[in-house]
Amino acid sequence: GTQAASAGANTLDDYEEGTWTPTWSAGGGDLTGTSSNSGKYTKIGDMVSLWFGATIDSGTASSYYRITNAPFTSAADSSGTYNNGESGKLGLVWWDSGGTTVNMYRYDGTVETDPVLKVNIIMKV
């Protein structure tokens, strides 16, 4: 159904959804190839849900992976988790206020070879 416009306190003042192609890199070493690279988002007010992922095909990445072009700039430091679709292992995701870079690594501090990463975070913008 449709909701009529309202000036009430609970009125939705901003809604946007879209897609983008994440730019991947490594915190150390090189990340030279990705496939199945995709991202989508839903923004409601000052909160953005980001869904993104890729298969890391090649490189000598060490320490952590990162995307450097989240579609919005974060207004607060925060963190979350990701699921590696290939190994089933969880990892840590974090980002800093004032930036568009999202970092991720496994809880044991390593990266995986040929990983399938699927990440979902909520970011305040």
C-alpha positions in Angstrom: 0.0 0.0 0.0 0.9 3.7 -0.1 1.2 6.0 2.8 0.0 9.6 2.5 2.4 12.4 3.0 2.6 13.7 6.6 4.5 16.3 8.6 4.4 14.2 11.8 7.4 13.4 13.9 7.6 9.9 12.6 7.6 10.8 8.9 10.2 9.1 6.8 12.3 12.0 5.7 14.8 10.2 3.4 14.7 6.8 1.7 17.1 5.7 -1.0 18.3 2.4 -2.4 20.8 1.5 -5.0 23.8 -0.5 -6.1 27.5 0.1 -6.5 30.6 -1.8 -7.4 33.0 -2.1 -4.4 36.7 -1.3 -5.0 38.7 -4.0 -3.1 42.3 -3.8 -1.8 44.4 -5.3 0.9 45.8 -3.9 4.2 49.1 -5.6 3.3 50.3 -7.3 0.2 48.3 -7.1 -3.0 44.8 -8.0 -4.0 44.9 -8.4 -7.8 41.7 -10.1 -8.8 38.0 -10.3 -7.8 34.9 -11.7 -9.4 31.2 -11.7 -8.4 31.9 -8.3 -7.1 28.7 -6.5 -6.1 27.1 -4.1 -3.6 23.7 -2.7 -2.8 22.4 -0.4 -0.1 19.3 1.0 1.5 19.4 4.4 3.2 16.7 5.4 5.6 17.3 8.8 7.3 20.9 8.7 8.6 21.2 4.9 8.7 22.5 2.9 5.7 22.4 -0.9 5.3 25.2 -2.1 3.1 25.3 -5.5 1.5 28.5 -6.3 -0.5 30.7 -9.2 -1.4 33.1 -10.7 -3.9 35.2 -13.7 -4.6 38.8 -12.9 -4.1 40.5 -14.7 -7.0 44.2 -13.7 -6.8 46.8 -11.8 -4.9 49.1 -12.0 -1.9 46.9 -10.2 0.6 47.9 -10.2 4.2 46.4 -8.7 7.4 43.0 -7.7 6.1 40.8 -6.9 3.0 39.0 -3.6 2.5 36.7 -1.8 0.3 37.6 1.9 -0.3 34.4 3.3 -1.8 31.4 2.7 0.4 28.5 4.7 -1.2 28.2 7.0 1.9 30.6 8.5 4.4 30.4 7.1 7.9 29.5 9.5 10.7 30.7 7.2 13.5 33.3 4.6 14.2 31.7 1.1 14.3 32.2 -2.6 13.7 30.4 -5.7 12.9 30.9 -9.2 11.5 31.0 -10.9 8.1 30.4 -14.4 6.9 32.8 -16.2 4.6 30.6 -18.1 2.3 33.4 -20.6 1.3 34.7 -21.6 4.7 31.7 -20.7 6.9 34.0 -18.7 9.2 33.0 -15.3 10.6 35.3 -12.3 10.6 35.4 -8.8 12.0 34.4 -5.7 10.0 35.2 -2.1 11.1 35.2 1.4 9.7 36.1 4.9 10.9 34.1 8.1 11.2 34.5 10.4 8.2 35.5 7.8 5.7 34.2 5.4 3.0 36.7 2.5 3.8 35.4 -0.7 5.3 38.0 -3.2 6.6 37.6 -6.9 7.3 39.6 -9.9 8.6 39.0 -13.3 10.2 38.7 -13.3 14.0 42.1 -15.1 14.1 43.7 -12.1 12.3 44.3 -13.8 9.0 42.8 -13.5 5.5 41.7 -16.5 3.4 42.8 -17.6 0.0 40.0 -17.7 -2.7 37.4 -16.5 -0.2 33.8 -15.8 -0.9 33.0 -12.8 1.3 29.4 -11.7 2.0 29.2 -8.6 4.3 26.1 -6.9 5.7 26.6 -3.8 7.9 24.5 -0.9 9.2 26.4 2.4 9.0 25.4 5.8 10.5 25.9 8.6 7.9 
